C-alpha cells in the first residue's frame, strides 16, 4: 500500500511487462532508486499488466529491489500510457508527474539534500 510509504518521498513507477520502453528504462529507475534510497526515497512499481503470469515472469527476469503491485485497470490510477512516474511527498501528495524519469532528478536533488 502507498500508505506504507508515508513519511518519505516516493517515486511511483507505472509500467507493464509488454512495454519495451519500460524495460529499457529499468536500469535508470534502479540507478535513481540506488542514488536516493539512502536519503529517504522509496520506490513503488505498479504494473498495468492484465496477465498476472506475464507480470510475475517479468518480475523474475527484472529482479527489481523495490515494492511491486499490479493494478486491475489503468483507469484505477488515471494512467493512460506507460512508463510514467509520479513523485509523492512525505504526506502522499503528488508533487510531480512525468513520462521522463530524468525530469524528477532536479526535484529529488533539491528536496533530498
ABEGO torsion letter per residue (X at the ends): XAAAABGBBBBBBBBBAABAAAAAAAAAAAAAAAAAAAAGBBBBBBBABABAAAAAAAAAAAGBABBBBBBABAAAAGBABOBBBBBBBAAGBBABBBABAAAAAAAAAAABX
